[in-house]
Amino acid sequence: MAHIEEDAAETHNGLARKRLNQTSFEVDELTRVALDELKKVYGVSSNAAVMKRAVRIALIASRYADQNKDLHLLIEEDGTKREIIVPQLY
């Protein structure tokens, strides 16, 4: 089970957070492996920290989705640009 719990004193962009109820859910093995990998990428030690970041990233991405709810990413590598389309964000 993954657990998410907000810290009472944490602030982000000037928004104070209140302590929320704990949320629990089951994850399959592939999701557990992904969570473990993302903990290393983000430099965090908990699944909750990964989930908080993932939710924030999803919120930002949803704001830039087109009218079909697709997200278009423009990637530039070695002077070459390519577009990646992430279909139907929500």
FIFI-338574 format. One record per residue (C-alpha): residue number from 1; residue in one letter; y, x, z. Coordinates in steps of 0.05 Angstrom, whole numbers, plus 5000, padded with zeros to 4 digits. Last residue first. Example, Ala and Ser with C-alpha at 12.3 -4.5 7.8 and 13.67 -1.06 7.14 Angstrom:
! residues 2
2|s|4979|5273|5143
1|a|4910|5246|5156
! end
This chain:
! residues 90
90|y|5267|4848|4631
89|l|5271|4915|4596
88|q|5248|4887|4530
87|p|5231|4948|4488
86|v|5250|5020|4505
85|i|5276|5047|4440
84|i|5281|5122|4431
83|e|5332|5149|4383
82|r|5332|5219|4357
81|k|5384|5274|4352
80|t|5368|5346|4332
79|g|5412|5403|4357
78|d|5356|5434|4398
77|e|5342|5368|4433
76|e|5389|5308|4431
75|i|5364|5241|4456
74|l|5398|5175|4442
73|l|5366|5121|4485
72|h|5365|5049|4461
71|l|5346|4997|4514
70|d|5318|4931|4489
69|k|5338|4865|4522
68|n|5344|4831|4454
67|q|5419|4826|4466
66|d|5422|4901|4477
65|a|5405|4936|4542
64|y|5461|4977|4575
63|r|5466|4938|4640
62|s|5390|4934|4644
61|a|5387|5010|4644
60|i|5433|5015|4704
59|l|5391|4964|4743
58|a|5326|4999|4723
57|i|5354|5066|4748
56|r|5373|5034|4815
55|v|5304|5003|4821
54|a|5270|5069|4805
53|r|5312|5105|4856
52|k|5293|5057|4911
51|m|5220|5059|4890
50|v|5218|5135|4892
49|a|5250|5136|4962
48|a|5200|5083|4986
47|n|5142|5123|4959
46|s|5162|5178|5007
45|s|5172|5253|5006
44|v|5230|5264|4959
43|g|5245|5320|4909
42|y|5259|5271|4852
41|v|5207|5304|4805
40|k|5158|5317|4861
39|k|5162|5246|4888
38|l|5157|5223|4815
37|e|5089|5255|4808
36|d|5062|5222|4871
35|l|5089|5155|4849
34|a|5057|5163|4781
33|v|4990|5180|4813
32|r|4996|5118|4858
31|t|5014|5076|4797
30|l|4952|5100|4760
29|e|4908|5087|4821
28|d|4931|5015|4830
27|v|4987|4994|4876
26|e|4987|4943|4932
25|f|5052|4915|4959
24|s|5093|4919|5022
23|t|5166|4901|5036
22|q|5199|4916|5102
21|n|5254|4869|5123
20|l|5324|4895|5111
19|r|5369|4939|5153
18|k|5440|4931|5128
17|r|5469|4977|5076
16|a|5541|4995|5070
15|l|5571|4999|5001
14|g|5620|5057|4991
13|n|5584|5084|4930
12|h|5520|5086|4971
11|t|5516|5080|5046
10|e|5458|5091|5093
9|a|5465|5071|5166
8|a|5413|5016|5169
7|d|5360|5051|5128
6|e|5324|5008|5078
5|e|5248|5000|5080
4|i|5199|5001|5023
3|h|5125|5008|5035
2|a|5070|5024|4985
1|m|5000|5000|5000
! end
